[in-house]
Amino acid sequence: MLKNLDPALNADVLHALRSMGHGDTLVVSDTNFPSDSVARQTVIGRQLSMANLSAPQAIRAILSVLPLDTPLQNSAGRMEVMGAPGEMPAVQSEVQAEIDRAEGKPSPMYGIERFAFYDLAKKAYCVISTGETRFYGCFLFTKGVIPPACV
């Protein structure tokens, strides 16, 4: 165990998050997402797991160490509900609250059509599957930067 790190962050996930660069994307997926087959096409090339956590729990841990990209571009996306793209299921509302908490301000997610989400996921740095059983618990995050400390 390490100090000041969420214990939900396992070694594989921490390594991937640290290895990502500015502009790289990661997918956090629910249990219904084809995580294994999609992950084989990503930079990492294999599925990472946070299977014992819901999507909001996993994202809270991830965002405790991962900076999101600037407001100049979309940095947090959600899979849209088929036939109701503006609908925000409970799992997405809970994740939105985690994003807002981590950012310290409202930072609305953008919607991604389901099949466009699959295409973007295949180009991601990695896929992290969670134990989330609710539908539409799939998210895409873009890594930002940490500016140098002003002295």
Secondary structure, DSSP 8 states (H G I E B T S, - for coil): --TTS-TT--HHHHHHHHH--TT-EEEEE-TTS-HHHHHTTSSS-S-EEETTS-HHHHHHHHHTT--B--TTS--EEEE-BTTBTT---HHHHHHHHHHHHHHTS----EEE-HHHHHHHHHTSSEEEEE---STT--EEEEB--------
